[in-house]
Amino acid sequence: MARPIKETPELRGNDAVRFETLISNPKPVSKEEKERARKAYEVMKSISNFQW
């Protein structure tokens, strides 16, 4: 039998502070990273639109 899905854990203490700072100050995304993401998206789109 499948295990029940756990609810989202609550962050406490240092974890909560770290998460908050990561969310408020996201790292800038490099051009190379954006280009890789775009290429991966194009590949996924072409696979999902492939006619069998």
C-alpha positions in Angstrom: 0.0 0.0 0.0 1.3 3.5 -0.8 2.5 5.7 1.9 0.4 8.8 2.6 1.8 12.1 1.2 3.3 14.1 4.0 2.4 17.7 4.3 5.0 20.4 3.7 7.3 20.5 6.6 7.6 23.7 8.7 11.0 25.3 8.6 12.2 26.4 12.0 15.3 28.3 13.3 18.3 28.6 11.0 16.5 26.7 8.2 13.7 29.3 8.1 16.2 32.2 8.1 18.2 30.6 5.3 15.1 29.9 3.2 13.9 33.5 3.7 17.2 35.0 2.6 17.4 32.7 -0.4 13.8 33.7 -1.5 14.4 37.4 -0.9 17.8 37.5 -2.6 17.8 35.0 -5.5 21.1 34.6 -7.3 21.3 36.2 -10.8 20.9 33.7 -13.6 23.7 33.6 -16.1 23.2 33.9 -19.8 24.6 30.3 -20.3 22.1 29.0 -17.8 19.2 30.7 -19.5 20.4 29.4 -22.9 20.6 25.8 -21.5 17.1 26.1 -20.0 15.7 27.4 -23.3 17.3 24.6 -25.3 16.0 22.0 -22.8 12.5 23.5 -23.1 12.7 23.4 -26.9 13.7 19.7 -26.8 10.8 18.9 -24.4 8.4 20.7 -26.6 9.5 18.9 -29.7 9.3 15.5 -27.9 5.8 16.3 -26.6 4.6 17.4 -30.0 6.0 14.3 -31.8 3.4 12.5 -33.9 3.6 8.7 -33.5 
